[in-house]
Amino acid sequence: MTPFFQTWSDFFNMGGHGFYVWLCYGITVAALFILIISSFAEKKQILTWVAKEQQRQARQQRLAQQQANNNNGESI
């Protein structure tokens, strides 16, 4: 079995189409890298929003309990 390309230079040149081939690989790798980075950033943003929302709900529950306790104390 013989390799298709005899030298590394032939491999990188890809029969005269090397520029386009490697450009496509580069664009693909860059797009995947951007996708991964943006996914991690969005995950972090969503987790931050969820934590703030949980804090807000807990605060609302505490206020509702305080108001219920105050109303119970006034009616006695």
PyRosetta script that sets phi, psi and omega in degrees:
from pyrosetta import init, pose_from_sequence

init()
pose = pose_from_sequence("MTPFFQTWSDFFNMGGHGFYVWLCYGITVAALFILIISSFAEKKQILTWVAKEQQRQARQQRLAQQQANNNNGESI")
pose.set_psi(1, 125.9)
pose.set_omega(1, -179.1)
pose.set_phi(2, -110.7)
pose.set_psi(2, 144.8)
pose.set_omega(2, 178.9)
pose.set_phi(3, -70.8)
pose.set_psi(3, 153.1)
pose.set_omega(3, 179.8)
pose.set_phi(4, -67.1)
pose.set_psi(4, -40.6)
pose.set_omega(4, 180.0)
pose.set_phi(5, -102.0)
pose.set_psi(5, 131.0)
pose.set_omega(5, -177.2)
pose.set_phi(6, -80.3)
pose.set_psi(6, -30.9)
pose.set_omega(6, -178.8)
pose.set_phi(7, -134.0)
pose.set_psi(7, 166.6)
pose.set_omega(7, 176.5)
pose.set_phi(8, -64.7)
pose.set_psi(8, -34.6)
pose.set_omega(8, 178.5)
pose.set_phi(9, -62.4)
pose.set_psi(9, -41.7)
pose.set_omega(9, 176.1)
pose.set_phi(10, -63.4)
pose.set_psi(10, -39.1)
pose.set_omega(10, 178.7)
pose.set_phi(11, -61.2)
pose.set_psi(11, -47.4)
pose.set_omega(11, -178.9)
pose.set_phi(12, -70.8)
pose.set_psi(12, -29.2)
pose.set_omega(12, 179.8)
pose.set_phi(13, -77.4)
pose.set_psi(13, -28.6)
pose.set_omega(13, 178.4)
pose.set_phi(14, 51.5)
pose.set_psi(14, 45.8)
pose.set_omega(14, 176.8)
pose.set_phi(15, 64.6)
pose.set_psi(15, 33.0)
pose.set_omega(15, 179.3)
pose.set_phi(16, 91.3)
pose.set_psi(16, -4.7)
pose.set_omega(16, -179.1)
pose.set_phi(17, -109.5)
pose.set_psi(17, 11.6)
pose.set_omega(17, -175.7)
pose.set_phi(18, -56.2)
pose.set_psi(18, -42.0)
pose.set_omega(18, -178.2)
pose.set_phi(19, -58.0)
pose.set_psi(19, -46.3)
pose.set_omega(19, -177.4)
pose.set_phi(20, -71.2)
pose.set_psi(20, -39.5)
pose.set_omega(20, 179.9)
pose.set_phi(21, -63.1)
pose.set_psi(21, -50.6)
pose.set_omega(21, -177.7)
pose.set_phi(22, -71.1)
pose.set_psi(22, -29.9)
pose.set_omega(22, 174.3)
pose.set_phi(23, -63.7)
pose.set_psi(23, -42.3)
pose.set_omega(23, 178.2)
pose.set_phi(24, -63.7)
pose.set_psi(24, -43.7)
pose.set_omega(24, 176.2)
pose.set_phi(25, -60.6)
pose.set_psi(25, -44.0)
pose.set_omega(25, 179.9)
pose.set_phi(26, -62.2)
pose.set_psi(26, -44.1)
pose.set_omega(26, 179.1)
pose.set_phi(27, -63.8)
pose.set_psi(27, -41.1)
pose.set_omega(27, 179.2)
pose.set_phi(28, -63.3)
pose.set_psi(28, -46.6)
pose.set_omega(28, 179.4)
pose.set_phi(29, -63.3)
pose.set_psi(29, -41.7)
pose.set_omega(29, 178.9)
pose.set_phi(30, -63.8)
pose.set_psi(30, -42.6)
pose.set_omega(30, 179.3)
pose.set_phi(31, -64.1)
pose.set_psi(31, -41.9)
pose.set_omega(31, 178.1)
pose.set_phi(32, -65.1)
pose.set_psi(32, -40.1)
pose.set_omega(32, 178.3)
pose.set_phi(33, -62.4)
pose.set_psi(33, -45.2)
pose.set_omega(33, 178.7)
pose.set_phi(34, -63.1)
pose.set_psi(34, -40.7)
pose.set_omega(34, 178.7)
pose.set_phi(35, -62.4)
pose.set_psi(35, -43.5)
pose.set_omega(35, 179.8)
pose.set_phi(36, -65.0)
pose.set_psi(36, -46.8)
pose.set_omega(36, -179.7)
pose.set_phi(37, -62.5)
pose.set_psi(37, -44.8)
pose.set_omega(37, -179.0)
pose.set_phi(38, -67.6)
pose.set_psi(38, -32.3)
pose.set_omega(38, 177.1)
pose.set_phi(39, -65.5)
pose.set_psi(39, -44.3)
pose.set_omega(39, 177.7)
pose.set_phi(40, -64.2)
pose.set_psi(40, -40.4)
pose.set_omega(40, 179.0)
pose.set_phi(41, -64.9)
pose.set_psi(41, -42.0)
pose.set_omega(41, 179.9)
pose.set_phi(42, -67.6)
pose.set_psi(42, -37.9)
pose.set_omega(42, 177.2)
pose.set_phi(43, -61.0)
pose.set_psi(43, -44.5)
pose.set_omega(43, 179.6)
pose.set_phi(44, -62.7)
pose.set_psi(44, -41.5)
pose.set_omega(44, 179.2)
pose.set_phi(45, -64.5)
pose.set_psi(45, -41.7)
pose.set_omega(45, 179.8)
pose.set_phi(46, -66.3)
pose.set_psi(46, -43.7)
pose.set_omega(46, 179.1)
pose.set_phi(47, -63.5)
pose.set_psi(47, -37.5)
pose.set_omega(47, 176.2)
pose.set_phi(48, -64.3)
pose.set_psi(48, -43.7)
pose.set_omega(48, 179.1)
pose.set_phi(49, -63.2)
pose.set_psi(49, -41.4)
pose.set_omega(49, 179.6)
pose.set_phi(50, -63.2)
pose.set_psi(50, -42.8)
pose.set_omega(50, 179.2)
pose.set_phi(51, -62.8)
pose.set_psi(51, -43.2)
pose.set_omega(51, 178.4)
pose.set_phi(52, -65.0)
pose.set_psi(52, -39.2)
pose.set_omega(52, 179.7)
pose.set_phi(53, -65.5)
pose.set_psi(53, -39.9)
pose.set_omega(53, 177.4)
pose.set_phi(54, -64.9)
pose.set_psi(54, -40.3)
pose.set_omega(54, 177.3)
pose.set_phi(55, -63.9)
pose.set_psi(55, -40.3)
pose.set_omega(55, 179.2)
pose.set_phi(56, -64.6)
pose.set_psi(56, -42.5)
pose.set_omega(56, 179.4)
pose.set_phi(57, -66.3)
pose.set_psi(57, -40.7)
pose.set_omega(57, 177.5)
pose.set_phi(58, -63.0)
pose.set_psi(58, -40.9)
pose.set_omega(58, 178.3)
pose.set_phi(59, -63.9)
pose.set_psi(59, -41.3)
pose.set_omega(59, 178.4)
pose.set_phi(60, -64.7)
pose.set_psi(60, -39.1)
pose.set_omega(60, 178.1)
pose.set_phi(61, -65.7)
pose.set_psi(61, -41.0)
pose.set_omega(61, 177.7)
pose.set_phi(62, -62.5)
pose.set_psi(62, -43.9)
pose.set_omega(62, 179.3)
pose.set_phi(63, -63.7)
pose.set_psi(63, -40.5)
pose.set_omega(63, 179.2)
pose.set_phi(64, -64.9)
pose.set_psi(64, -40.0)
pose.set_omega(64, 178.4)
pose.set_phi(65, -67.1)
pose.set_psi(65, -39.8)
pose.set_omega(65, 178.3)
pose.set_phi(66, -64.5)
pose.set_psi(66, -42.1)
pose.set_omega(66, 178.5)
pose.set_phi(67, -65.9)
pose.set_psi(67, -39.5)
pose.set_omega(67, 178.1)
pose.set_phi(68, -65.9)
pose.set_psi(68, -39.5)
pose.set_omega(68, 177.9)
pose.set_phi(69, -66.6)
pose.set_psi(69, -40.5)
pose.set_omega(69, 178.8)
pose.set_phi(70, -65.5)
pose.set_psi(70, -41.6)
pose.set_omega(70, 178.9)
pose.set_phi(71, -66.8)
pose.set_psi(71, -36.7)
pose.set_omega(71, 176.6)
pose.set_phi(72, -66.5)
pose.set_psi(72, -37.6)
pose.set_omega(72, -179.9)
pose.set_phi(73, -71.0)
pose.set_psi(73, -32.2)
pose.set_omega(73, -178.5)
pose.set_phi(74, -76.3)
pose.set_psi(74, -30.4)
pose.set_omega(74, -175.6)
pose.set_phi(75, -81.9)
pose.set_psi(75, -10.2)
pose.set_omega(75, 179.8)
pose.set_phi(76, -80.1)
pose.dump_pdb("model.pdb")
